[in-house]
C-alpha cells in the first residue's frame, strides 16, 4: 500500500499534442480512485505515467515519500490489469499467475503458496490447470486479477478491465473488485469511460477532460455539486437538462418561464456579474404530472420510454426548448399529451455561460 501523488505533471507527444497539462492528483494510501472521462481525454496515458510505461514531459510522480518519476514499472512495484487481460495462451492458469514471480527468482514454495491463496480469494482454485481458451471472460478476468495479487504490489492499476464483458457480468465483476480491494486494503487506480462504473466503485472520482482534471471528489460531491457544466453533463444518466437563462426580477428566467430564487442564490449570481446563464436540472429532480400545480410549467410530451423501475419522458415547451424527466414506475401518458413539470430550488444548478462554472455551488472558485 502506498499514497501516490502527481505534481504539476505535463505530458506531450511531439511539439503539437498536449495530453495532460499541469495535472495534480493526491491518491490516499488504500484508496479506490477512479479516473473517468470521455474517450481520448488522456486517462489511460495518466495511468501509464503512474505505472512507468510512459514518462512525464515535466513534473513529478511520488510514491509515498519516494520520487519515482523516472523509475521503471518493476522498480515501482505496481501491478496492472488491462482491457485485453494479456494472458499467455500456451500457459495454464497456474503458470500465468506465477510467471512474473518465477522471473524474479522467488522461491517455488512461496510462489505456490501465493498462487493458492490468490486462487482461493478469487474463487478459481479448480481452474489452475486450465488454459485461457478454456475459460469464460469473467474467469479470465479473475486470472488477470490473481496475477496481480501474487506480486504483493504497492498499487493496482486497472485500465478499463470490464469493457469486454457483457452487462450482467460487468455488474458482478464490479462488486467482486470492490470486495477484493477492501479485503486487501491496497491502493487501486481504475480507469474507465463509464460514469456508472465510476459512481458505483470509487472512494473518489477524478474527472479528466481537456488536458485537466475538471473535478476530484466523492461520488456524492461530483453528482450533487458539479464544479462545471461538463462534470454536470458527464456524471449522471440520463444527463442533466440545460436551459439558456438570465437573472430576472426575484429569480431566473428561461424562455418565457420564470422561477423564483432565494436571496442567497440571487446574490451569488449578482456577485458573478454575468448576464448569460444556464439553468441545469437533473431529470430525476423534475416532477411531471398531468395536473397543474403551483409553479409548474406546461410542456408537451414527445417521447415516452418505460424501463420497468421508471419511465423516461422527453418533452418540449415553447416550441424550441426540450428536456427530459424521469418518473418512478409507469407513467400513464401518451405522446402529444400536455403535462406539467416542477422542481425545487435546492435541486437546480446555475452555470456561467462563458466559463461554465457552477455559480451556486462554486461561487468563488
C-alpha positions as CSV (number, residue, x, y, z in Angstrom):
1,X,0.0,0.0,0.0
2,X,1.2,3.5,-0.8
3,X,-0.1,7.0,-1.4
4,X,0.6,8.4,-4.9
5,X,1.0,12.0,-5.9
6,X,1.1,13.7,-9.3
7,X,2.7,17.1,-9.0
8,X,2.4,19.6,-11.9
9,X,2.5,16.8,-14.4
10,X,2.6,17.6,-18.1
11,X,2.6,15.1,-20.9
12,X,3.2,16.0,-24.6
13,X,3.6,13.9,-27.7
14,X,5.8,15.8,-30.0
15,X,5.5,19.6,-30.1
16,X,1.8,19.8,-31.0
17,X,-0.1,17.4,-28.8
18,X,-0.6,18.1,-25.1
19,X,-2.4,15.3,-23.4
20,X,-2.0,16.4,-19.7
21,X,-1.4,20.0,-18.6
22,X,-0.3,20.9,-15.0
23,X,-2.1,17.9,-13.5
24,X,-2.1,17.5,-9.7
25,X,-3.6,14.5,-8.0
26,X,-3.3,13.1,-4.5
27,X,-4.3,9.4,-4.1
28,X,-4.5,8.3,-0.5
29,X,-3.0,5.1,0.9
30,X,-5.6,2.3,0.4
31,X,-7.9,4.5,-1.6
32,X,-10.1,3.3,-4.6
33,X,-9.5,6.2,-7.1
34,X,-11.3,6.1,-10.4
35,X,-10.1,8.2,-13.4
36,X,-13.0,8.8,-15.7
37,X,-13.6,10.8,-18.8
38,X,-14.6,10.5,-22.5
39,X,-12.6,8.5,-24.9
40,X,-9.3,10.2,-25.9
41,X,-9.2,12.5,-22.9
42,X,-5.8,11.1,-21.7
43,X,-6.9,8.9,-18.7
44,X,-5.0,5.8,-19.9
45,X,-2.0,8.0,-20.6
46,X,-2.2,9.2,-17.0
47,X,-2.4,5.6,-15.7
48,X,0.6,4.7,-17.9
49,X,2.6,7.6,-16.3
50,X,1.8,6.3,-12.8
51,X,2.8,2.8,-13.9
52,X,6.1,3.9,-15.5
53,X,5.0,2.7,-19.0
54,X,5.3,6.3,-20.1
55,X,7.4,9.1,-18.7
56,X,6.3,12.7,-17.9
57,X,7.4,15.6,-20.1
58,X,7.6,17.7,-16.9
59,X,6.5,17.3,-13.3
60,X,6.9,14.6,-10.7
61,X,5.3,11.3,-9.6
62,X,5.7,10.4,-5.9
63,X,5.1,7.0,-4.3
64,X,5.0,7.5,-0.5
65,X,8.0,9.7,0.1
66,X,10.0,8.5,-2.9
67,X,10.3,10.2,-6.3
68,X,9.6,7.5,-8.9
69,X,9.2,9.9,-11.9
70,X,11.8,8.1,-14.0
71,X,11.7,4.6,-12.4
72,X,10.7,1.5,-14.4
73,X,7.4,-0.3,-13.6
74,X,9.3,-3.1,-11.9
75,X,11.0,-0.6,-9.6
76,X,7.7,1.0,-8.7
77,X,6.2,-2.5,-7.8
78,X,2.8,-1.8,-9.4
79,X,0.6,-4.4,-11.0
80,X,-1.7,-3.7,-14.0
81,X,-4.8,-5.3,-15.3
82,X,-5.5,-4.5,-18.9
83,X,-8.7,-4.5,-21.0
84,X,-7.4,-7.5,-23.0
85,X,-6.3,-9.5,-19.9
86,X,-3.0,-10.2,-21.7
87,X,-2.8,-13.9,-20.6
88,X,-0.3,-16.3,-22.2
89,X,-2.5,-18.7,-24.2
90,X,0.0,-21.6,-24.0
91,X,0.3,-21.5,-20.2
92,X,-2.1,-22.8,-17.6
93,X,-3.8,-20.5,-15.1
94,X,-1.2,-21.5,-12.5
95,X,1.7,-20.7,-14.8
96,X,0.1,-17.4,-15.9
97,X,-0.3,-16.3,-12.3
98,X,3.2,-17.4,-11.2
99,X,5.2,-16.3,-14.3
100,X,6.3,-12.9,-13.1
101,X,7.4,-14.4,-9.7
102,X,9.5,-17.0,-11.5
103,X,11.2,-14.3,-13.5
104,X,12.1,-12.6,-10.2
105,X,13.6,-15.8,-8.9
106,X,11.1,-16.2,-6.0
107,X,11.3,-19.5,-4.1
108,X,8.9,-22.1,-5.6
109,X,7.3,-22.8,-2.2
110,X,6.5,-19.1,-1.8
111,X,5.1,-19.0,-5.4
112,X,2.9,-22.0,-4.8
113,X,1.6,-20.5,-1.5
114,X,0.8,-17.1,-3.1
115,X,-0.9,-18.7,-6.1
116,X,-3.0,-20.9,-3.9
117,X,-4.1,-18.1,-1.6
118,X,-4.9,-15.8,-4.6
119,X,-6.9,-18.6,-6.3
120,X,-9.0,-19.2,-3.2
121,X,-9.6,-15.5,-2.7
122,X,-10.9,-15.2,-6.3
123,X,-12.8,-18.5,-6.2
124,X,-10.8,-20.2,-9.0
125,X,-8.8,-22.9,-7.3
126,X,-10.4,-25.5,-9.6
127,X,-9.2,-23.6,-12.7
128,X,-5.5,-23.6,-12.0
129,X,-4.7,-26.4,-14.6
130,X,-6.8,-25.0,-17.4
131,X,-5.6,-22.8,-20.2
132,X,-7.1,-19.4,-21.1
133,X,-9.1,-20.7,-24.1
134,X,-11.0,-23.0,-21.7
135,X,-12.2,-20.1,-19.6
136,X,-15.1,-17.6,-19.8
137,X,-14.5,-13.9,-19.9
138,X,-15.2,-13.5,-16.2
139,X,-12.8,-16.3,-15.3
140,X,-10.0,-14.8,-17.5
141,X,-10.6,-11.5,-15.6
142,X,-10.1,-13.3,-12.3
143,X,-6.9,-14.9,-13.5
144,X,-5.6,-11.4,-14.5
145,X,-6.5,-10.2,-11.0
146,X,-4.8,-13.2,-9.5
147,X,-1.6,-12.5,-11.5
148,X,-1.5,-9.0,-9.8
149,X,-2.3,-10.3,-6.3
150,X,0.5,-12.8,-6.1
151,X,3.0,-10.0,-6.7
152,X,2.0,-8.1,-3.5
153,X,2.2,-4.8,-5.4
154,X,2.3,-1.3,-3.9
155,X,-0.8,-0.4,-6.0
156,X,-3.2,-2.0,-8.5
157,X,-3.7,-0.2,-11.8
158,X,-6.8,-1.1,-13.8
159,X,-7.2,0.1,-17.4
160,X,-10.9,-0.4,-18.5
161,X,-10.8,-4.1,-17.3
162,X,-14.5,-4.8,-17.7
163,X,-15.2,-3.3,-21.1
164,X,-15.1,-6.7,-22.9
165,X,-17.7,-8.3,-20.6
166,X,-21.5,-8.4,-21.1
167,X,-23.6,-6.1,-18.9
168,X,-24.6,-8.7,-16.3
169,X,-21.1,-9.9,-15.8
170,X,-19.8,-6.3,-15.6
171,X,-22.1,-5.7,-12.7
172,X,-21.0,-8.9,-11.0
173,X,-17.3,-8.2,-11.5
174,X,-17.7,-4.6,-10.2
175,X,-18.9,-6.0,-6.9
176,X,-16.0,-8.5,-6.8
177,X,-13.4,-5.9,-7.5
178,X,-14.8,-3.6,-4.8
179,X,-14.8,-6.5,-2.3
180,X,-11.3,-7.6,-3.3
181,X,-9.9,-4.1,-2.8
182,X,-11.5,-3.8,0.6
183,X,-10.1,-7.2,1.7
184,X,-6.6,-6.4,0.5
185,X,-6.6,-2.7,1.6
186,X,-4.5,-1.9,-1.5
187,X,-4.3,1.4,-3.3
188,X,-6.3,1.0,-6.5
189,X,-6.4,3.3,-9.5
190,X,-9.1,2.4,-12.0
191,X,-9.6,3.9,-15.5
192,X,-13.0,3.9,-17.2
193,X,-15.1,5.9,-19.6
194,X,-18.2,4.5,-17.9
195,X,-19.5,7.0,-15.4
196,X,-21.8,4.3,-13.8
197,X,-18.7,2.3,-13.0
198,X,-17.0,5.3,-11.6
199,X,-20.0,6.3,-9.4
200,X,-20.6,2.7,-8.1
201,X,-17.0,1.8,-7.3
202,X,-14.9,4.8,-6.3
203,X,-14.0,6.3,-3.0
204,X,-13.2,9.4,-5.1
205,X,-13.5,10.2,-8.7
206,X,-11.1,12.3,-10.8
207,X,-12.9,13.6,-13.9
208,X,-10.5,14.3,-16.8
209,X,-11.3,16.4,-19.8
210,X,-9.4,19.0,-22.0
211,X,-6.0,18.0,-20.5
212,X,-7.0,18.7,-16.9
213,X,-9.0,17.2,-14.0
214,X,-12.2,19.1,-14.0
215,X,-13.2,18.0,-10.5
216,X,-11.9,15.5,-7.9
217,X,-14.3,14.3,-5.2
218,X,-16.5,11.6,-3.8
219,X,-19.4,10.3,-6.0
220,X,-21.9,12.3,-4.0
221,X,-19.8,15.5,-4.3
222,X,-19.4,15.4,-8.1
223,X,-23.1,14.4,-8.5
224,X,-24.7,16.9,-6.1
225,X,-22.2,19.8,-6.6
226,X,-20.6,19.5,-10.0
227,X,-17.9,22.2,-10.5
228,X,-18.9,23.0,-14.0
229,X,-21.2,22.2,-16.9
230,X,-19.0,19.4,-18.3
231,X,-19.0,17.5,-14.9
232,X,-22.7,18.0,-14.6
233,X,-23.4,16.6,-18.1
234,X,-20.9,13.7,-17.8
235,X,-21.9,12.4,-14.4
236,X,-25.5,11.2,-14.2
237,X,-27.6,9.1,-16.5
238,X,-29.6,10.4,-18.3
239,X,-27.6,13.6,-18.3
240,X,-28.7,16.9,-16.8
241,X,-31.1,19.2,-18.6
242,X,-29.7,22.6,-19.6
243,X,-31.7,25.7,-20.5
244,X,-30.4,29.1,-21.5
245,X,-31.4,31.6,-18.8
246,X,-30.9,35.0,-17.3
247,X,-31.4,36.7,-13.9
248,X,-34.8,38.2,-13.7
249,X,-36.9,40.1,-11.1
250,X,-36.7,37.9,-8.0
251,X,-35.5,34.8,-9.8
252,X,-34.3,33.3,-13.0
253,X,-36.0,33.3,-16.4
254,X,-35.7,30.8,-19.2
255,X,-37.7,31.2,-22.3
256,X,-41.0,32.8,-21.2
257,X,-40.8,30.9,-17.9
258,X,-39.6,32.3,-14.5
259,X,-38.5,30.5,-11.4
260,X,-38.1,32.3,-8.0
261,X,-34.8,32.1,-6.1
262,X,-33.7,32.7,-2.6
263,X,-31.9,36.0,-1.9
264,X,-28.8,34.0,-1.2
265,X,-28.7,32.5,-4.7
266,X,-29.6,35.8,-6.3
267,X,-26.7,37.4,-4.5
268,X,-24.3,34.7,-5.8
269,X,-25.4,35.3,-9.3
270,X,-25.1,39.1,-8.9
271,X,-21.6,38.6,-7.5
272,X,-20.6,36.7,-10.6
273,X,-21.8,39.7,-12.6
274,X,-23.0,37.6,-15.6
275,X,-26.0,38.2,-17.8
276,X,-25.9,34.9,-19.8
277,X,-26.6,31.9,-17.7
278,X,-27.5,28.2,-18.0
279,X,-30.1,26.6,-15.8
280,X,-29.3,22.9,-15.0
281,X,-31.8,20.4,-13.5
282,X,-31.4,16.6,-13.5
283,X,-34.3,14.5,-15.0
284,X,-34.8,12.7,-11.7
285,X,-35.3,16.0,-9.9
286,X,-38.2,17.1,-12.2
287,X,-41.7,16.2,-11.1
288,X,-44.0,15.6,-14.0
289,X,-47.8,15.4,-13.7
290,X,-50.8,15.5,-15.9
291,X,-52.3,18.1,-13.5
292,X,-51.2,21.6,-13.0
293,X,-49.6,22.5,-9.7
294,X,-48.1,25.7,-8.2
295,X,-45.0,27.0,-10.0
296,X,-45.5,24.3,-12.7
297,X,-44.7,24.8,-16.4
298,X,-46.8,23.4,-19.2
299,X,-44.9,21.0,-21.5
300,X,-45.8,18.7,-24.4
301,X,-44.6,15.0,-24.2
302,X,-42.7,13.9,-27.3
303,X,-41.2,10.6,-26.2
304,X,-42.1,8.0,-23.5
305,X,-39.6,5.2,-22.6
306,X,-40.8,2.7,-20.0
307,X,-37.8,1.0,-18.4
308,X,-39.5,-1.0,-15.6
309,X,-38.4,0.7,-12.5
310,X,-39.1,4.1,-14.0
311,X,-40.2,6.0,-17.2
312,X,-38.1,8.5,-19.1
313,X,-40.2,11.2,-20.6
314,X,-38.8,13.6,-23.2
315,X,-40.7,16.9,-23.5
316,X,-40.7,20.3,-25.3
317,X,-42.0,23.7,-24.4
318,X,-42.1,27.0,-26.2
319,X,-41.5,25.0,-29.4
320,X,-37.7,25.1,-29.2
321,X,-36.7,24.1,-25.7
322,X,-36.5,20.4,-24.9
323,X,-35.7,18.4,-21.8
324,X,-36.2,15.0,-20.1
325,X,-37.8,13.9,-16.9
326,X,-37.8,10.6,-15.0
327,X,-41.0,9.4,-13.4
328,X,-40.9,6.4,-10.9
329,X,-42.7,3.3,-12.3
330,X,-45.1,3.5,-15.2
331,X,-46.2,7.0,-16.4
332,X,-49.7,6.8,-17.8
333,X,-49.5,9.2,-20.7
334,X,-49.2,9.4,-24.5
335,X,-47.0,11.3,-27.0
336,X,-48.6,14.6,-27.7
337,X,-50.2,14.9,-24.2
338,X,-49.9,18.2,-22.3
339,X,-48.3,17.8,-18.8
340,X,-46.8,20.0,-16.1
341,X,-43.3,20.0,-14.7
342,X,-41.9,21.5,-11.4
343,X,-38.7,21.3,-9.4
344,X,-37.2,22.5,-6.2
345,X,-34.6,25.3,-5.8
346,X,-32.3,23.0,-3.9
347,X,-32.0,20.8,-7.0
348,X,-31.1,23.4,-9.6
349,X,-27.7,24.5,-10.8
350,X,-26.8,27.8,-12.4
351,X,-23.8,27.9,-14.7
352,X,-22.0,30.9,-16.1
353,X,-22.5,30.5,-19.9
354,X,-18.9,31.7,-20.7
355,X,-16.8,29.8,-18.1
356,X,-19.4,27.1,-17.5
357,X,-18.6,27.3,-13.7
358,X,-21.4,26.3,-11.3
359,X,-22.2,29.7,-9.8
360,X,-24.4,28.4,-7.0
361,X,-22.2,25.6,-5.7
362,X,-18.7,27.0,-6.6
363,X,-19.3,30.8,-6.5
364,X,-15.7,31.9,-5.7
365,X,-13.8,29.0,-7.3
